[in-house]
């Protein structure tokens, strides 16, 4: 059974289609980012639990980069 990153659980070696799966995911992410950078981008509305903001994922440099990106790519939204 393949894991999250399409590996063979018995050998931990990438499966033959792991590269294609990764490329497909990267293309999908790039397409989503292009939509959010348009002048007429959709305004996302989300509710985040406090623990989502406090969860340490990727260390300080990754968290800082994600926060900076989120702040720089938002329009004037008012938190509610």
ABEGO torsion letter per residue (X at the ends): XBBAAGBBAAAGBBBAAAAAAAAAAAAAAAAAAAAAABAABBBBBBBBBAAAAABBBGEAAAAAAAAAAAAAABBBBBBX
